[in-house]
Amino acid sequence: MTIRLKKIRCVLEEKIKITELNNKLWIYENIKVNFSTRQVLWNDNEVSLGKTRLEILKLLINNKGIVLSREQIINYIWGTHCKINDRTVDSHISKIRTALDLNCLKSIPGYGYILDC
């Protein structure tokens, strides 16, 4: 198998994992996220994360326990063709943390983020 085919296969497998998560409910302490309805509850109150933040959260949940670089997050959410500033990711992560009081979403200085819960 060529390197190009391996890369395509990895991307497809990553997409499949995310698709499988779409129909599931993620629950952590007082947070409930239903990816099929895009409903987010914190302390039984509905929270609006927006499409991009919900996609970032879904990516982090799907890769729980794995450090994702800002570049990996950018490439997955916006694609490799977009020129997105690293600080855009930082801003979205900060707003996810604030909206959900999600302390297990940790920064890895100089690299990226990990969901460690």
C-alpha positions as CSV (number, residue, x, y, z in Angstrom):
1,M,0.0,0.0,0.0
2,T,1.4,3.4,-1.0
3,I,1.9,6.2,1.5
4,R,-0.9,8.2,-0.3
5,L,-3.4,5.3,0.2
6,K,-2.4,4.9,3.8
7,K,-3.0,8.6,4.4
8,I,-6.4,8.5,2.7
9,R,-7.3,5.4,4.7
10,C,-6.4,7.2,8.0
11,V,-8.5,10.2,7.1
12,L,-11.5,8.0,6.2
13,E,-11.1,6.0,9.5
14,E,-11.0,9.3,11.4
15,K,-14.2,10.4,9.7
16,I,-15.9,7.1,10.5
17,K,-15.1,7.5,14.2
18,I,-16.6,10.9,14.2
19,T,-19.7,9.7,12.4
20,E,-20.2,6.9,14.9
21,L,-20.1,9.5,17.7
22,N,-22.8,11.6,15.9
23,N,-25.6,9.4,17.2
24,K,-24.4,9.1,20.8
25,L,-24.9,10.9,24.0
26,W,-21.7,12.0,25.8
27,I,-22.1,12.5,29.5
28,Y,-19.5,13.8,31.9
29,E,-20.4,15.0,35.4
30,N,-23.1,17.6,34.8
31,I,-22.6,17.9,31.1
32,K,-24.7,16.1,28.5
33,V,-24.1,16.4,24.8
34,N,-26.3,14.8,22.2
35,F,-24.5,14.8,18.9
36,S,-27.5,13.7,16.9
37,T,-29.7,16.6,18.0
38,R,-26.7,19.0,18.7
39,Q,-28.2,19.7,22.1
40,V,-25.8,20.6,24.9
41,L,-26.9,20.7,28.5
42,W,-24.9,21.9,31.5
43,N,-26.6,21.6,34.9
44,D,-29.8,20.8,32.9
45,N,-29.6,24.2,31.2
46,E,-29.3,24.4,27.4
47,V,-26.0,25.8,26.3
48,S,-25.4,27.1,22.8
49,L,-21.9,26.2,21.6
50,G,-22.2,26.8,17.9
51,K,-21.3,24.5,15.1
52,T,-17.5,25.0,15.2
53,R,-17.2,24.6,19.0
54,L,-19.4,21.5,18.9
55,E,-17.2,20.0,16.2
56,I,-14.0,20.8,18.2
57,L,-15.6,19.2,21.3
58,K,-16.6,16.2,19.2
59,L,-13.0,15.8,17.9
60,L,-11.6,16.0,21.4
61,I,-14.1,13.5,22.8
62,N,-13.4,11.1,19.9
63,N,-9.6,11.4,20.7
64,K,-10.0,11.4,24.5
65,G,-6.7,11.0,26.2
66,I,-4.7,12.0,23.1
67,V,-2.9,15.3,22.8
68,L,-4.1,17.1,19.6
69,S,-2.0,19.9,18.2
70,R,-3.5,23.1,17.2
71,E,-2.6,22.3,13.6
72,Q,-4.4,18.9,13.8
73,I,-7.5,20.7,15.1
74,I,-7.3,23.3,12.4
75,N,-6.8,20.8,9.6
76,Y,-9.8,18.7,10.8
77,I,-12.2,21.5,11.4
78,W,-11.4,24.0,8.7
79,G,-9.3,21.8,6.3
80,T,-5.7,22.1,5.2
81,H,-6.5,24.8,2.6
82,C,-7.5,27.4,5.1
83,K,-5.1,29.8,6.8
84,I,-6.5,29.9,10.4
85,N,-4.5,31.5,13.2
86,D,-3.5,29.2,16.1
87,R,-5.1,31.7,18.4
88,T,-8.5,31.0,16.8
89,V,-8.3,27.4,18.2
90,D,-7.3,28.9,21.6
91,S,-10.3,31.2,21.6
92,H,-12.8,28.4,20.8
93,I,-11.3,26.1,23.5
94,S,-11.5,28.9,26.0
95,K,-15.2,29.4,25.2
96,I,-15.9,25.7,25.4
97,R,-14.3,25.6,28.8
98,T,-16.2,28.6,30.0
99,A,-19.6,27.5,28.7
100,L,-19.3,24.0,30.2
101,D,-17.0,24.6,33.1
102,L,-14.9,21.7,31.6
103,N,-11.8,21.5,33.7
104,C,-10.6,18.3,32.1
105,L,-10.0,20.1,28.8
106,K,-6.3,20.8,29.3
107,S,-3.7,22.9,27.5
108,I,-0.4,21.3,26.6
109,P,1.9,24.4,26.4
110,G,3.5,24.9,23.0
111,Y,1.5,22.0,21.5
112,G,-2.2,21.8,21.8
113,Y,-5.0,20.3,23.9
114,I,-6.1,17.0,25.5
115,L,-9.5,16.0,26.9
116,D,-8.5,14.1,30.0
117,C,-11.8,12.9,31.5
